[in-house]
Amino acid sequence: MLDELIEKAVSDTIEKMTPVFRLEMKKAVFPRTIKGHEKAAELLDLKIGSFQMRLSRGFYVEGVHYEKKSDKIYLWDRDSLLDAEKSKRG
């Protein structure tokens, strides 16, 4: 009985931690600064429309999550994006 409870607790914990582990592993793949919305959306496994909606609603903050070089050029901070995604996913 105790073994089953422990096994279930471990399994539940691993299931909850898996998305966090995936986001952390992306630090090895993506550079610290990401150019463009498409690559930033790819980092977070989001569709570009969902990513742009978050941007338009103020979920991402200039100076924290990105630096705007011009009207069309955004440089995204990988670690800030991953931290925001972790907090959003809870």
HUSULNOR-V234253 format. One record per pair of residues at least 6 apart in sequence whose ideal C-beta (glycine too) atoms are under 8 Angstrom apart, sorted by the first residue. I is the first residue (numbers start at 1). J is the second residue. Records with the same first field share a line. If there is no record, write none. Layout:
I=J  J
This chain:
19=89
20=86  89
22=45
23=44  82  85  86
24=82
26=43  78  82
27=78  79  82
30=39  43  78
31=78
32=77  78  79
33=75  76  77  78
34=40  43  75  76  77  78  81
35=73  74  75  76
36=73  74  76
37=48  51  52  55  74  76
38=48
39=76
40=51  66  74  76  81
41=47  48  50  51
43=76  78  81  82
44=51  81  82  85
46=54
54=60
59=84  88
60=66  81  84
62=68
64=77  80
65=76  77  80  81  84
66=74  75  76  77
67=74  75  77
68=74  75
69=75
